[in-house]
Amino acid sequence: RTSEQSAFTDNDLNKFKGIDTLIASQIDKETLLEKTHTSKPPAIAFSLQIYCDFFSYSILAKGISKIIGINLMDNFNNPYFAQNIKDFWARWHISLSTWFKDYLYIPLGGNRKGKFRQYLNLFIVFFVSGIWHGANYTYVFWGMLHGFWQIIHNITQKPINILLKKINVNEKCFSWKLLQASVTFIFVTLIAMFQKNNNKQGILLVIAIMLPIILGLMIA
């Protein structure tokens, strides 16, 4: 191994090992949902653990590949600093997002067949993404929520930008970026909780509330 490769594997491969172990020791994933209503830290810790798990194996794969002369793409780019849900998925699990874009979203028509088809294609992509993440309806629901959020973001982005300009909000200032990142992180964390949620009635209720809203916005 070269000195550059040694530095990479020694420093990067175990970057989150200690953090992940510490968080995992404090979290009982099976009872996380029951704890969340009285304790906010477990939900945040679960979100951090998911990130540490995914980022660690990505760095591990990248380090091993580099040893044998293969350069892989970066798979995570500070996703919890994302300014919105679209930005989050541009930073989170980049290889998976790229694969879904190239082999599902674009073949379905992408954004080339009107807004309704664009939003439908987005929803299908995240629906399939939920199935990919786990063979359970809770993961499918998690994917659907991300699909709903993507559609809402795309529909409301332009009017929100117009409103922000009218009220003279400086979108480049640190406080505004921090607010956006905080809101995005909170929503991503809350949605992640549905991966462990077995409350079918609650899930159906959320779908029943959100689906008419999304369909109305898509048709409008």
Contacts in CASP RR format, 6 or more apart in sequence:
PFRMAT RR
TARGET T0000
AUTHOR 0000-0000-0000
METHOD contacts of the structure
MODEL  1
RTSEQSAFTDNDLNKFKGIDTLIASQIDKETLLEKTHTSKPPAIAFSLQI
YCDFFSYSILAKGISKIIGINLMDNFNNPYFAQNIKDFWARWHISLSTWF
KDYLYIPLGGNRKGKFRQYLNLFIVFFVSGIWHGANYTYVFWGMLHGFWQ
IIHNITQKPINILLKKINVNEKCFSWKLLQASVTFIFVTLIAMFQKNNNK
QGILLVIAIMLPIILGLMIA
1 9 0 8 1.000
1 67 0 8 1.000
5 63 0 8 1.000
5 66 0 8 1.000
5 67 0 8 1.000
8 63 0 8 1.000
8 66 0 8 1.000
9 63 0 8 1.000
9 66 0 8 1.000
9 67 0 8 1.000
12 59 0 8 1.000
12 62 0 8 1.000
12 63 0 8 1.000
13 56 0 8 1.000
13 59 0 8 1.000
13 60 0 8 1.000
13 63 0 8 1.000
15 55 0 8 1.000
15 56 0 8 1.000
15 59 0 8 1.000
16 52 0 8 1.000
16 55 0 8 1.000
16 56 0 8 1.000
16 59 0 8 1.000
17 56 0 8 1.000
19 48 0 8 1.000
19 52 0 8 1.000
20 49 0 8 1.000
20 52 0 8 1.000
20 53 0 8 1.000
20 56 0 8 1.000
23 45 0 8 1.000
23 48 0 8 1.000
23 49 0 8 1.000
23 52 0 8 1.000
24 49 0 8 1.000
26 42 0 8 1.000
26 45 0 8 1.000
27 42 0 8 1.000
27 45 0 8 1.000
27 46 0 8 1.000
27 49 0 8 1.000
28 35 0 8 1.000
29 46 0 8 1.000
29 196 0 8 1.000
30 196 0 8 1.000
32 42 0 8 1.000
32 43 0 8 1.000
32 46 0 8 1.000
32 193 0 8 1.000
32 196 0 8 1.000
33 193 0 8 1.000
33 196 0 8 1.000
33 197 0 8 1.000
33 198 0 8 1.000
33 199 0 8 1.000
35 42 0 8 1.000
36 42 0 8 1.000
36 43 0 8 1.000
36 193 0 8 1.000
43 189 0 8 1.000
43 190 0 8 1.000
43 192 0 8 1.000
43 193 0 8 1.000
44 189 0 8 1.000
46 189 0 8 1.000
46 192 0 8 1.000
46 193 0 8 1.000
47 80 0 8 1.000
47 185 0 8 1.000
47 188 0 8 1.000
47 189 0 8 1.000
47 192 0 8 1.000
50 192 0 8 1.000
51 76 0 8 1.000
51 79 0 8 1.000
51 80 0 8 1.000
54 75 0 8 1.000
54 76 0 8 1.000
54 93 0 8 1.000
55 75 0 8 1.000
55 76 0 8 1.000
58 75 0 8 1.000
58 76 0 8 1.000
61 72 0 8 1.000
62 72 0 8 1.000
62 74 0 8 1.000
62 75 0 8 1.000
65 71 0 8 1.000
65 72 0 8 1.000
66 72 0 8 1.000
73 94 0 8 1.000
73 95 0 8 1.000
73 98 0 8 1.000
74 94 0 8 1.000
75 93 0 8 1.000
75 94 0 8 1.000
75 95 0 8 1.000
76 91 0 8 1.000
76 92 0 8 1.000
76 93 0 8 1.000
76 94 0 8 1.000
77 90 0 8 1.000
77 91 0 8 1.000
77 94 0 8 1.000
78 91 0 8 1.000
79 88 0 8 1.000
79 91 0 8 1.000
79 92 0 8 1.000
80 181 0 8 1.000
80 185 0 8 1.000
80 188 0 8 1.000
81 91 0 8 1.000
81 181 0 8 1.000
82 88 0 8 1.000
82 90 0 8 1.000
82 91 0 8 1.000
82 92 0 8 1.000
82 181 0 8 1.000
82 184 0 8 1.000
82 185 0 8 1.000
83 177 0 8 1.000
83 180 0 8 1.000
83 181 0 8 1.000
83 184 0 8 1.000
84 153 0 8 1.000
84 157 0 8 1.000
84 180 0 8 1.000
84 184 0 8 1.000
85 146 0 8 1.000
85 149 0 8 1.000
85 150 0 8 1.000
85 153 0 8 1.000
85 184 0 8 1.000
85 187 0 8 1.000
85 188 0 8 1.000
86 150 0 8 1.000
86 153 0 8 1.000
86 154 0 8 1.000
87 184 0 8 1.000
88 184 0 8 1.000
88 188 0 8 1.000
89 97 0 8 1.000
89 146 0 8 1.000
89 150 0 8 1.000
90 97 0 8 1.000
96 129 0 8 1.000
96 132 0 8 1.000
100 125 0 8 1.000
100 128 0 8 1.000
100 129 0 8 1.000
101 125 0 8 1.000
104 124 0 8 1.000
104 125 0 8 1.000
104 128 0 8 1.000
105 121 0 8 1.000
105 122 0 8 1.000
105 125 0 8 1.000
108 117 0 8 1.000
108 121 0 8 1.000
108 124 0 8 1.000
108 125 0 8 1.000
109 117 0 8 1.000
109 121 0 8 1.000
110 117 0 8 1.000
110 118 0 8 1.000
110 121 0 8 1.000
111 118 0 8 1.000
111 121 0 8 1.000
115 218 0 8 1.000
116 218 0 8 1.000
116 219 0 8 1.000
118 154 0 8 1.000
119 151 0 8 1.000
119 154 0 8 1.000
119 155 0 8 1.000
119 214 0 8 1.000
119 218 0 8 1.000
120 218 0 8 1.000
122 147 0 8 1.000
122 150 0 8 1.000
122 151 0 8 1.000
122 154 0 8 1.000
123 144 0 8 1.000
123 147 0 8 1.000
123 148 0 8 1.000
123 150 0 8 1.000
123 151 0 8 1.000
125 147 0 8 1.000
126 143 0 8 1.000
126 144 0 8 1.000
126 146 0 8 1.000
126 147 0 8 1.000
126 150 0 8 1.000
127 140 0 8 1.000
127 143 0 8 1.000
127 144 0 8 1.000
127 147 0 8 1.000
129 143 0 8 1.000
129 146 0 8 1.000
130 139 0 8 1.000
130 140 0 8 1.000
130 142 0 8 1.000
130 143 0 8 1.000
130 144 0 8 1.000
131 139 0 8 1.000
131 140 0 8 1.000
133 139 0 8 1.000
133 142 0 8 1.000
133 143 0 8 1.000
133 195 0 8 1.000
137 200 0 8 1.000
137 203 0 8 1.000
138 194 0 8 1.000
138 195 0 8 1.000
138 196 0 8 1.000
138 197 0 8 1.000
138 198 0 8 1.000
138 203 0 8 1.000
139 195 0 8 1.000
141 194 0 8 1.000
141 197 0 8 1.000
141 203 0 8 1.000
141 206 0 8 1.000
141 207 0 8 1.000
142 191 0 8 1.000
142 192 0 8 1.000
142 194 0 8 1.000
142 195 0 8 1.000
144 207 0 8 1.000
145 191 0 8 1.000
145 194 0 8 1.000
145 206 0 8 1.000
145 210 0 8 1.000
146 191 0 8 1.000
148 210 0 8 1.000
148 214 0 8 1.000
149 187 0 8 1.000
149 191 0 8 1.000
151 214 0 8 1.000
151 217 0 8 1.000
151 218 0 8 1.000
152 214 0 8 1.000
152 217 0 8 1.000
155 217 0 8 1.000
155 218 0 8 1.000
164 171 0 8 1.000
169 176 0 8 1.000
170 176 0 8 1.000
171 177 0 8 1.000
194 203 0 8 1.000
197 203 0 8 1.000
END
